Amino acid sequence: MSGERLRPSRLAVGGVTFVAVILLWYVATSAAQIIPGVYFPTPAEALQALRQISFVGYADGLLYQHFFHSCWLVLLGFAVAVGIGVPLGMLMGWSRRAEAAINPVFLLLRPIPPLAWIPLAIVWLGLGDAAKVLVIWFAAFVPAVINSYAGVRSIEPYLIEAARSLGVRRLQLVREVLVPGALPLIFTGLRLSLQACWTTLVAGELIGAILGLGHVLYQAGLDIFPAMIVVGMVSVAIAGGLMTAALGWLEVRAMPWHPR
Amino acid sequence: MARGSGDAVAPAIASRGPLSRSEVALLGCAGLLAFFGLWALASLSGLTSRQFLPPPWTVAAKFVELTYEPFSGYTLQQHLLSSFARFGMGFALAALVGVPLGLLLGWFRWLDAIFSPLFDALRFVAPIAWVPFAALWFGTGIGGPVLIIFTGAFPPCVINAHRGARYVDRRLVEAAQTLGARNWRIISEVLLPASVPSIVAGLRVSAGLGWQSLVGAELIVASSGIGYVLVKGQASISTSIVMSGMIAIGLVGFAIDVLLRRLEARLQRGRTHD
């Protein structure tokens, strides 16, 4: 799966699978009509819906507007969560005292799934973007903290002692030892964070939004418009996939020394 | 943290050395006290309305009240029970389909080549994005939410069973093959037992994701259950009801996790005794 490099033959089989699925889709919905159109669209209908949302607009916006609006909210929530969560997690990993003080509060809040914060965020901030960013922030925050914490703890103590005996200052120690040492696990946390962000965003937008891919899904569900539901779902998958790929690219650039 | 003074090595060890038990308890209490204190302070200060941010004790009182006073038709326990029934169905379905599928994918390379790309592509669709189809195909009563829980809980089941089967000691498989075992017997008698730890770890992850998907499903489509309590609380702008619901969700999620952790530990112990 991931990590494992795809061999050409595997890639070919994968391609054949996709072609077969689309063919099967066509046969089941259009040619043989095994699945009635109320439940699942034909490929032609899906393309038509894609054209409609791309050029005419659907659910108060064009596809690219929905797409970028969703991506923007995820990025915003994700960035704030990483900005606060990673340092906090590293602090907890570094200082036993900070860990002892923060951990109980963290344990208290952690079992509450991010999605359960949505109603609270709506009560506090309304149906606008602020509520979504708050919930996305929370979704990304927990994995970011936990993995940064584990990342610092995974550093061999002798590395820190060695650095210290060479006389590095505190800031230098953080930059040269703690951050690089914790980075592999931090990135694991970021990947989990990103996934949680997308789930949360879609749920938040399904519950109430004026723009965004979740809003497209909501409107399509309301209108019983299966073709548009498919377009919305594929868009969500593509947006999530692109961001995950971007993070993977960043990971390789950030840790050139790390074996893949 | 007196890290500026003394020689270079000792402080590094001191700051990472274990604290005493009482120190941990004291600091932990201080942390909790600070959390609840700030919360109460923010609530009482009058900066926000009490309705938006009630103090902790109001929420606690509301939580207790909800356990005997019916809210939108049912008490808190009854809401939780109906949620849990949906969760159980979705989770069981995911495990019953996902684990065998993962084992098959781990054994038959050609099956893996065909299904893995599909599976990987589908995984990018957030479980919650299935809500419109779930409602369209199975309605909003039981079927719709169960499908969403299933889509949330399914991937870890498959992935971990797959990984478990893939990394089984080759010698075990070869020994079985030498003794004339066919595919079916190898899967059920070699791969399955050998990948139990990986499968149980996957089940734990999938239970967490399933529970979370359940909350999402109930927020959007259900007319009963714990997620519905949150929606109703939100609609009547009652933060204390919303928070009570969140606490209940957290408690059940925590209980599920503890139970599966126990199971995992027990299986691990049983294996080392063999």
Contacts between the chains, C-beta under 8 A, distances in Angstrom:
chain1	res1	chain2	res2	distance
A	1	B	116	6.4
A	1	B	120	6.7
A	1	B	159	7.4
A	1	B	162	7.9
A	9	B	113	7.9
A	10	B	113	5.7
A	13	B	113	4.1
A	13	B	114	6.4
A	13	B	117	7.7
A	14	B	113	7.3
A	14	B	116	7.6
A	14	B	117	3.5
A	17	B	113	8.0
A	17	B	114	5.2
A	17	B	115	7.6
A	17	B	117	5.5
A	17	B	118	5.8
A	18	B	117	6.9
A	18	B	118	7.5
A	18	B	121	7.9
A	21	B	118	6.6
A	38	B	136	7.8
A	39	B	136	6.7
A	39	B	137	6.0
A	94	B	15	7.2
A	94	B	16	7.6
A	95	B	1	6.3
A	95	B	15	6.2
A	96	B	15	7.3
A	96	B	16	6.9
A	96	B	17	7.3
A	96	B	18	6.7
A	96	B	19	5.0
A	97	B	1	7.0
A	97	B	19	6.9
A	97	B	23	7.8
A	97	B	27	6.0
A	100	B	19	6.1
A	100	B	23	6.9
A	100	B	24	4.5
A	100	B	27	3.7
A	100	B	28	5.6
A	100	B	31	7.5
A	101	B	27	4.4
A	101	B	28	6.8
A	101	B	30	5.9
A	101	B	31	3.9
A	101	B	34	7.9
A	102	B	31	5.7
A	103	B	28	6.8
A	103	B	31	7.4
A	104	B	28	4.3
A	104	B	29	7.9
A	104	B	31	5.4
A	104	B	32	5.1
A	105	B	31	5.3
A	105	B	32	6.1
A	105	B	35	4.6
A	108	B	32	7.5
A	108	B	35	7.7
A	109	B	250	7.9
A	111	B	249	7.9
A	111	B	250	4.0
A	111	B	251	7.3
A	111	B	253	4.6
A	111	B	254	4.1
A	111	B	257	7.2
A	112	B	246	5.2
A	112	B	247	7.7
A	112	B	249	6.1
A	112	B	250	4.1
A	112	B	253	7.4
A	113	B	211	6.8
A	113	B	212	3.8
A	113	B	215	5.4
A	113	B	249	6.7
A	113	B	253	6.5
A	114	B	212	7.4
A	115	B	128	7.7
A	115	B	212	5.8
A	115	B	215	4.8
A	115	B	216	4.4
A	115	B	219	6.6
A	116	B	215	5.1
A	116	B	227	7.8
A	116	B	230	6.6
A	116	B	245	7.3
A	116	B	246	4.9
A	116	B	249	4.9
A	116	B	250	7.6
A	117	B	246	7.3
A	118	B	219	6.2
A	118	B	230	7.9
A	119	B	219	6.9
A	119	B	230	4.3
A	119	B	231	6.3
A	119	B	233	6.5
A	119	B	234	3.7
A	119	B	242	5.0
A	119	B	245	7.8
A	120	B	234	7.7
A	120	B	239	6.9
A	120	B	242	5.1
A	120	B	243	7.0
A	120	B	246	6.9
A	122	B	234	5.5
A	123	B	52	6.7
A	123	B	233	8.0
A	123	B	234	5.5
A	123	B	237	5.8
A	123	B	239	5.6
A	123	B	242	6.2
A	124	B	52	6.2
A	124	B	53	8.0
A	124	B	239	7.9
A	157	B	12	7.6
A	157	B	13	7.3
A	157	B	16	6.4
A	160	B	12	5.3
A	160	B	16	7.5
A	161	B	9	5.3
A	161	B	12	5.5
A	161	B	13	7.2
A	164	B	8	4.6
A	164	B	9	5.8
A	164	B	11	7.7
A	164	B	12	4.8
A	165	B	8	5.3
A	165	B	9	5.8
A	167	B	8	6.5
A	170	B	3	7.1
A	198	B	126	5.0
A	199	B	126	4.3
A	199	B	127	6.5
A	199	B	128	5.6
A	199	B	212	7.8
A	199	B	216	7.4
A	202	B	126	4.7
A	202	B	128	4.7
A	202	B	129	5.1
A	203	B	126	8.0
A	203	B	128	4.4
A	203	B	216	4.5
A	203	B	219	6.8
A	203	B	220	7.1
A	206	B	128	6.5
A	206	B	131	5.8
A	206	B	220	5.3
A	207	B	219	6.1
A	207	B	220	6.2
A	214	B	128	7.9
A	214	B	129	7.7
A	217	B	129	6.1
A	217	B	131	7.0
A	217	B	132	5.2
A	218	B	132	7.3
A	220	B	132	5.9
A	221	B	131	6.9
A	221	B	132	3.2
A	221	B	135	6.0
A	221	B	136	6.8
A	224	B	136	6.6
A	226	B	133	7.6
A	226	B	136	6.8
A	229	B	132	4.6
A	229	B	133	5.8
A	229	B	136	7.5
A	232	B	129	7.1
A	232	B	132	7.6
A	233	B	125	5.3
A	233	B	129	5.0
A	233	B	130	7.5
A	233	B	133	7.8
A	234	B	125	7.9
A	236	B	124	7.7
A	236	B	125	6.0
A	236	B	126	6.0
A	236	B	129	4.8
A	237	B	121	6.9
A	237	B	122	7.8
A	237	B	124	3.9
A	237	B	125	4.6
A	237	B	129	7.9
A	238	B	124	7.6
A	240	B	124	4.7
A	240	B	125	7.8
A	240	B	126	6.8
A	241	B	124	4.6
A	244	B	124	7.5
